[in-house]
Amino acid sequence: MLLLIDFLSLRSREYNFLLRLYQDWEVHRNLSQLPNFAFSVALSHFHLSQEDQTESEERERLKHKADLLLQDALIMFPGVLMPLLDLCTVQPDAAVSSHDFFGPRSQLGQSPALAELVSLYVGRTHTLWREGGVLLWLEECVRDVLRRVDAKDPLVEDCQNKRKQRYQSAPLNIHRHVILSEIKEATSTLPLEVTTQSVMGFDPLPPLDSVVSYTRPERQSVGASNESTLSLFFRSLLPNFNLQGEPMPQDDLEVAQAGRELNQEVNRLMVAMRDMLANIQFQEPPREDNPDRDEGEWD
């Protein structure tokens, strides 16, 4: 759910909800280490700074906070920029595409787990970055990031070390989320051990410790002594018919004796009915004495 809730919050314009969620969970869940939260929280600050009812001072504070957050997100996850611009059908500036920090080197330097998270976020939320003013703001922040990279900002090296230490392998629940999302940009990054195994569409990659909350009750067999005579007769015509049914309890002799007597009576009745059906003969229709008679003659 953490890989999706930011997108739903932005689509519904619940920016304050997303920021409260980020503030409450960042301490114990490290949401800033997920590409989707790193970029979506910055985008929420930007949209709040553009609202008309916001005061001018508050707008400047939110805009400044959005700039810093987006720059930090780009420094931590530089592999997001080029695929995002590609899906937004935006041609990047030559100074950006040729720079080592955002160029092909940033894509090749990502671990498979990080590439899966990046592709999932870009494929899901690229439409939100096409809105008016957002691309211009993104362009400004990209230029500021390049200046910080060229100036040897310590944060750049720190984030590079974090990317090497973390995102070694994606857990099973992330692969499951990617399969269910059906986002082609993300499904193409799934590892080989996932794509080569058979996956059920309704429950792909179920957890190994999953709990089945529903257990189907056992069907109780009804003994022959509880059925009507007519029902027993029709059931006896089946090839797998067993008159005795389930074994009867041995602790009640009277019930067992009554059941055996009833079975004997039912057996005799079924034999009699089979004989009756076997002896039934159908009378053939009478033949006409004159077969050459013209069918058109009625008198």
Residue pairs with C-beta under 8 A, 6 or more apart in sequence:
2 29
2 31
2 34
2 36
2 37
3 34
3 36
3 117
3 120
3 121
3 174
3 177
4 124
4 177
5 18
5 21
6 18
6 36
6 37
6 40
6 41
6 125
7 36
7 40
7 124
7 125
7 128
9 15
9 17
9 18
9 21
9 40
9 44
10 18
10 40
10 43
10 44
10 47
10 125
10 128
11 128
13 47
15 44
15 45
15 47
15 48
16 48
18 40
18 41
18 44
19 41
19 44
19 45
22 31
22 37
22 41
25 31
26 32
31 37
32 38
32 41
32 76
33 162
33 166
34 117
35 73
35 77
35 80
35 114
35 117
35 118
35 121
36 117
36 120
36 121
36 124
36 125
38 69
38 72
38 73
38 76
38 77
39 70
39 73
39 77
39 80
39 121
39 125
40 125
41 69
42 66
42 69
42 70
42 72
42 73
43 66
43 70
43 128
43 129
43 134
45 62
45 63
45 65
45 66
45 69
46 62
46 63
46 66
46 70
46 134
46 137
48 54
48 62
49 58
49 59
49 60
49 62
49 63
49 66
50 59
50 133
54 62
66 137
67 137
67 140
67 141
67 144
70 137
70 138
70 141
71 141
71 144
71 145
71 148
72 155
73 80
74 80
74 81
74 141
74 142
74 145
75 145
75 148
75 149
75 153
75 155
75 156
75 159
76 159
76 162
76 163
77 114
77 118
78 101
78 102
78 106
79 106
79 107
79 109
79 110
79 114
79 115
79 118
80 118
80 121
80 122
81 92
81 96
81 102
81 106
81 142
82 92
82 97
82 102
82 103
82 106
82 107
83 107
83 118
83 119
83 122
83 185
84 122
84 126
84 129
85 91
85 92
87 122
87 123
87 126
87 185
88 126
88 129
88 130
88 135
90 135
92 102
93 139
95 146
96 102
96 142
96 146
97 103
99 146
99 149
100 106
101 145
101 146
101 149
101 156
102 142
102 146
107 115
109 163
110 118
110 163
110 167
111 163
111 167
111 168
112 169
112 170
112 189
112 191
113 167
113 168
113 169
113 170
113 174
114 163
114 167
115 189
116 170
116 174
116 175
116 178
116 186
116 189
116 190
117 167
117 170
117 174
119 183
119 185
119 186
119 188
119 189
120 177
120 178
120 181
120 183
120 185
120 186
122 185
123 181
123 183
123 184
123 185
123 186
124 181
124 183
124 186
128 134
129 135
129 138
148 155
148 156
149 156
170 191
172 205
172 207
172 208
173 207
175 190
175 191
175 194
175 205
176 204
176 205
176 206
178 186
178 187
178 189
178 190
179 187
179 190
179 194
179 199
179 204
179 205
180 204
181 187
194 205
199 205
221 245
221 246
222 245
223 245
223 246
223 248
223 259
224 232
224 243
224 244
224 245
224 263
224 266
225 258
225 259
225 262
225 263
227 235
229 266
229 269
232 243
232 266
232 270
233 269
233 270
233 273
235 241
236 243
236 270
243 263
243 266
243 267
244 263
248 255
248 256
248 259
249 255
249 256
250 256
